Amino acid sequence: MTVDQPETTRHLVFVYEPRKLPRVLSPEDVLRLLDAAPNPKSKAALSVAYGAGLRAMEVVALKVTDIDSQRMLLRVEMGKGRKDRFAMLSPQLLELLRDWYRIARPRIYMFSGRDKIGPMTTRQLNRIYHIAAELAGLPRCVAPHTLRHSFATHLLESNIDVRVIQVLLGHAKLDTTARYTQVATNLIRDVMSPLDRLTPLGPRCKDWRKDGSDK
């Protein structure tokens, strides 16, 4: 116990854990991953993670009634922080979900578990991801959350405002979303270095550099 023991707490040192950059797949790698999904259910679930930027726990908790095809939105209930929000529903993702619904006719959850009633677990989703990643020849060090990171980064590279991405991801703080600017490679490539903005040295400046004189 350290309560009411100032001599003990005085020697405590805070250790800050380094914050690593999120791992991101290229659009080509995402396409390979989705094409390598072993079945329609797997492809639909992984497409939700990437196409709507949902967390693994939000993907498995997605219900049939959460799909709003009229407003092209996905309702995310009790996301991180126990907050509800809306996520985007693209036309292509809607078609994938409709295809899966026609095949399985899920009753409550879009991606049910083995009992066909409750939801698929995040562990099952993780296994699906790694099977598809292995078939696609992708690194084993990535995980389902990598698709969420890729969603945010690819939107940023498409010049979507970071504040819009913040809302789509359900981040409480803009700082959390802003870290994707560090992995958005085209943003880095498109920035002109201040070196390239320098005006070439004139003849007098070049002469000064040769003789070392300032006159």
LOSEVEX-688921 format. One record per residue (C-alpha): residue in three letters; z, x, y; residue number from 1. Coordinates in nm, 4 decimals, padded with zeros to 6 digits. Layout:
<nodes>
  residu        zz        xx        yy  num
     ALA         Z         X         Y  NUM
...
</nodes>
This chain:
<nodes>
  residu        zz        xx        yy  num
     MET   00.0000   00.0000   00.0000    1
     THR  -00.0859   00.1271   00.3480    2
     VAL   00.0468  -00.1674   00.5514    3
     ASP   00.3104  -00.0622   00.8058    4
     GLN   00.2666   00.3035   00.7083    5
     PRO   00.1107   00.4713   01.0133    6
     GLU   00.1572   00.8205   00.8697    7
     THR  -00.0612   00.7264   00.5739    8
     THR  -00.3337   00.5387   00.7629    9
     ARG  -00.3578   00.8146   01.0237   10
     HIS  -00.5263   01.0415   00.7701   11
     LEU  -00.7778   00.7845   00.6471   12
     VAL  -01.1409   00.8633   00.7262   13
     PHE  -01.4214   00.6070   00.7366   14
     VAL  -01.7166   00.7020   00.5193   15
     TYR  -02.0422   00.5481   00.6359   16
     GLU  -02.3005   00.4807   00.3667   17
     PRO  -02.6532   00.5888   00.4681   18
     ARG  -02.8845   00.2957   00.5339   19
     LYS  -03.2017   00.3485   00.3350   20
     LEU  -03.5402   00.2156   00.4347   21
     PRO  -03.6577  -00.0840   00.2309   22
     ARG  -03.9187  -00.0181  -00.0378   23
     VAL  -04.2459  -00.1950   00.0340   24
     LEU  -04.5561  -00.2582  -00.1752   25
     SER  -04.9034  -00.2434  -00.0266   26
     PRO  -05.1038  -00.5698  -00.0212   27
     GLU  -05.3197  -00.4258  -00.2994   28
     ASP  -05.0126  -00.3560  -00.5152   29
     VAL  -04.8794  -00.7084  -00.4550   30
     LEU  -05.2124  -00.8509  -00.5705   31
     ARG  -05.2033  -00.6356  -00.8841   32
     LEU  -04.8465  -00.7466  -00.9538   33
     LEU  -04.9258  -01.1172  -00.9208   34
     ASP  -05.2418  -01.0849  -01.1297   35
     ALA  -05.0361  -00.9106  -01.4005   36
     ALA  -04.7794  -01.1926  -01.4214   37
     PRO  -04.7620  -01.2933  -01.7905   38
     ASN  -04.7847  -01.6702  -01.7364   39
     PRO  -04.8298  -01.9400  -01.4664   40
     LYS  -04.4532  -01.9845  -01.4226   41
     SER  -04.4042  -01.6130  -01.3597   42
     LYS  -04.6946  -01.5973  -01.1153   43
     ALA  -04.5701  -01.9006  -00.9224   44
     ALA  -04.2131  -01.7687  -00.8999   45
     LEU  -04.3207  -01.4217  -00.7853   46
     SER  -04.5640  -01.5788  -00.5386   47
     VAL  -04.2794  -01.7763  -00.3829   48
     ALA  -04.0807  -01.4547  -00.3373   49
     TYR  -04.3724  -01.2873  -00.1610   50
     GLY  -04.5541  -01.5808  -00.0015   51
     ALA  -04.2435  -01.7322   00.1578   52
     GLY  -04.0196  -01.4251   00.1764   53
     LEU  -03.7412  -01.5825  -00.0289   54
     ARG  -03.4510  -01.3976  -00.1867   55
     ALA  -03.4255  -01.4033  -00.5662   56
     MET  -03.1360  -01.6507  -00.5564   57
     GLU  -03.3410  -01.8753  -00.3249   58
     VAL  -03.6453  -01.8669  -00.5535   59
     VAL  -03.4524  -01.9787  -00.8615   60
     ALA  -03.2690  -02.2490  -00.6631   61
     LEU  -03.5926  -02.4046  -00.5347   62
     LYS  -03.6112  -02.7738  -00.6239   63
     VAL  -03.9128  -02.9990  -00.6587   64
     THR  -03.7866  -03.2025  -00.3635   65
     ASP  -03.7685  -02.8886  -00.1471   66
     ILE  -04.1469  -02.8692  -00.1251   67
     ASP  -04.2763  -03.0483   00.1843   68
     SER  -04.6542  -03.0495   00.1515   69
     GLN  -04.6936  -03.2717   00.4592   70
     ARG  -04.5366  -03.0213   00.6972   71
     MET  -04.6209  -02.7196   00.4774   72
     LEU  -04.2597  -02.6075   00.4551   73
     LEU  -04.0126  -02.5056   00.1866   74
     ARG  -03.6550  -02.6191   00.2315   75
     VAL  -03.4086  -02.3441   00.1445   76
     GLU  -03.0676  -02.4940   00.0714   77
     MET  -02.7512  -02.2878   00.0849   78
     GLY  -02.9202  -01.9549   00.1427   79
     LYS  -02.7320  -01.6384   00.2281   80
     GLY  -02.4274  -01.7271   00.4373   81
     ARG  -02.4438  -02.0794   00.2897   82
     LYS  -02.7008  -02.1809   00.5508   83
     ASP  -03.0007  -02.4104   00.5141   84
     ARG  -03.3360  -02.3182   00.6653   85
     PHE  -03.7088  -02.3811   00.6339   86
     ALA  -03.9545  -02.1240   00.4998   87
     MET  -04.3304  -02.1223   00.5301   88
     LEU  -04.5508  -02.2804   00.2642   89
     SER  -04.9039  -02.1424   00.2617   90
     PRO  -05.1972  -02.3458   00.1205   91
     GLN  -05.2479  -02.0912  -00.1590   92
     LEU  -04.8803  -02.1007  -00.2552   93
     LEU  -04.8875  -02.4802  -00.2543   94
     GLU  -05.1786  -02.4770  -00.5009   95
     LEU  -04.9935  -02.2365  -00.7318   96
     LEU  -04.6858  -02.4605  -00.7260   97
     ARG  -04.8970  -02.7686  -00.7917   98
     ASP  -05.0640  -02.5974  -01.0869   99
     TRP  -04.7242  -02.5073  -01.2315  100
     TYR  -04.5933  -02.8593  -01.1723  101
     ARG  -04.8903  -03.0117  -01.3596  102
     ILE  -04.8191  -02.7800  -01.6538  103
     ALA  -04.4399  -02.8080  -01.6808  104
     ARG  -04.3503  -03.1313  -01.4987  105
     PRO  -04.0126  -02.9869  -01.3873  106
     ARG  -03.7506  -03.2528  -01.3210  107
     ILE  -03.5152  -03.0905  -01.0727  108
     TYR  -03.5727  -02.7187  -01.0328  109
     MET  -03.9243  -02.5802  -00.9958  110
     PHE  -03.8372  -02.2919  -01.2262  111
     SER  -03.5995  -02.4215  -01.4895  112
     GLY  -03.4099  -02.2080  -01.7366  113
     ARG  -03.4119  -02.2134  -02.1125  114
     ASP  -03.2351  -02.5506  -02.1245  115
     LYS  -03.5169  -02.7073  -01.9166  116
     ILE  -03.2560  -02.8664  -01.6876  117
     GLY  -03.0709  -02.5960  -01.4949  118
     PRO  -03.2458  -02.3307  -01.2855  119
     MET  -03.3801  -02.0018  -01.4082  120
     THR  -03.1321  -01.7184  -01.3457  121
     THR  -03.1929  -01.4278  -01.1097  122
     ARG  -03.1666  -01.2025  -01.4137  123
     GLN  -03.4589  -01.3848  -01.5742  124
     LEU  -03.6580  -01.3531  -01.2501  125
     ASN  -03.5798  -00.9823  -01.2387  126
     ARG  -03.7046  -00.9448  -01.5974  127
     ILE  -04.0262  -01.1313  -01.5106  128
     TYR  -04.0806  -00.9006  -01.2154  129
     HIS  -04.0366  -00.5834  -01.4197  130
     ILE  -04.2703  -00.7075  -01.6940  131
     ALA  -04.5410  -00.7766  -01.4336  132
     ALA  -04.4722  -00.4447  -01.2564  133
     GLU  -04.5080  -00.2545  -01.5836  134
     LEU  -04.8324  -00.4325  -01.6691  135
     ALA  -04.9620  -00.3565  -01.3188  136
     GLY  -04.8604   00.0091  -01.3428  137
     LEU  -04.6159  -00.0104  -01.0521  138
     PRO  -04.2969   00.1994  -01.0140  139
     ARG  -03.9904   00.0824  -01.2055  140
     CYS  -03.7638   00.1496  -00.9063  141
     VAL  -03.8762  -00.1680  -00.7276  142
     ALA  -03.7244  -00.5155  -00.7760  143
     PRO  -03.7900  -00.8817  -00.6821  144
     HIS  -03.6366  -00.8192  -00.3394  145
     THR  -03.9201  -00.5725  -00.2813  146
     LEU  -04.1516  -00.8735  -00.2452  147
     ARG  -03.9334  -01.0077   00.0368  148
     HIS  -03.9444  -00.6666   00.2074  149
     SER  -04.3215  -00.6604   00.1622  150
     PHE  -04.3541  -01.0127   00.3072  151
     ALA  -04.1740  -00.9107   00.6262  152
     THR  -04.3549  -00.5791   00.6626  153
     HIS  -04.7006  -00.7267   00.6072  154
     LEU  -04.6341  -00.9982   00.8663  155
     LEU  -04.5224  -00.7342   01.1134  156
     GLU  -04.8365  -00.5334   01.0434  157
     SER  -05.0344  -00.8519   01.1183  158
     ASN  -04.8765  -00.8536   01.4671  159
     ILE  -04.6457  -01.1498   01.4016  160
     ASP  -04.3572  -01.1440   01.6494  161
     VAL  -04.0448  -00.9904   01.4982  162
     ARG  -03.8393  -01.2865   01.6242  163
     VAL  -04.0588  -01.5269   01.4256  164
     ILE  -04.0114  -01.3104   01.1166  165
     GLN  -03.6359  -01.3194   01.1787  166
     VAL  -03.6420  -01.6999   01.1574  167
     LEU  -03.8592  -01.6992   00.8446  168
     LEU  -03.6258  -01.4565   00.6689  169
     GLY  -03.3114  -01.6370   00.7814  170
     HIS  -03.1583  -01.3257   00.9371  171
     ALA  -02.8615  -01.3864   01.1642  172
     LYS  -02.9267  -01.0687   01.3663  173
     LEU  -03.2548  -00.9383   01.5044  174
     ASP  -03.1457  -00.5820   01.4233  175
     THR  -03.1681  -00.6632   01.0528  176
     THR  -03.5311  -00.7712   01.0894  177
     ALA  -03.6224  -00.4894   01.3281  178
     ARG  -03.5725  -00.2270   01.0581  179
     TYR  -03.9077  -00.3306   00.9110  180
     THR  -04.0751  -00.1667   01.2097  181
     GLN  -03.9789   00.1629   01.0456  182
     VAL  -04.1920   00.0919   00.7387  183
     ALA  -04.4818  -00.0936   00.9026  184
     THR  -04.7265   00.1945   00.8662  185
     ASN  -05.0131   00.0541   01.0731  186
     LEU  -04.7771   00.0148   01.3698  187
     ILE  -04.6990   00.3840   01.3424  188
     ARG  -05.0658   00.4794   01.3033  189
     ASP  -05.1791   00.2663   01.5982  190
     VAL  -04.9373   00.4247   01.8458  191
     MET  -05.0999   00.6982   02.0541  192
     SER  -04.9012   01.0190   02.0705  193
     PRO  -04.7994   01.1264   02.4236  194
     LEU  -04.9721   01.4563   02.3416  195
     ASP  -05.3056   01.2744   02.3286  196
     ARG  -05.2421   01.1232   02.6705  197
     LEU  -05.2108   01.4590   02.8446  198
     THR  -05.4849   01.5500   03.0937  199
     PRO  -05.6670   01.8702   02.9955  200
     LEU  -05.5586   02.1764   03.1970  201
     GLY  -05.7800   02.2614   03.4950  202
     PRO  -05.9459   02.6051   03.5527  203
     ARG  -05.6694   02.7292   03.7889  204
     CYS  -05.4001   02.6418   03.5352  205
     LYS  -05.5877   02.8298   03.2632  206
     ASP  -05.6190   03.1396   03.4896  207
     TRP  -05.2455   03.1238   03.5621  208
     ARG  -05.1689   03.1221   03.1920  209
     LYS  -05.3783   03.4420   03.1439  210
     ASP  -05.2239   03.6633   03.4114  211
     GLY  -04.8758   03.5065   03.4132  212
     SER  -04.8887   03.4677   03.7931  213
     ASP  -04.7709   03.1600   03.9795  214
     LYS  -04.9788   03.2413   04.2884  215
</nodes>
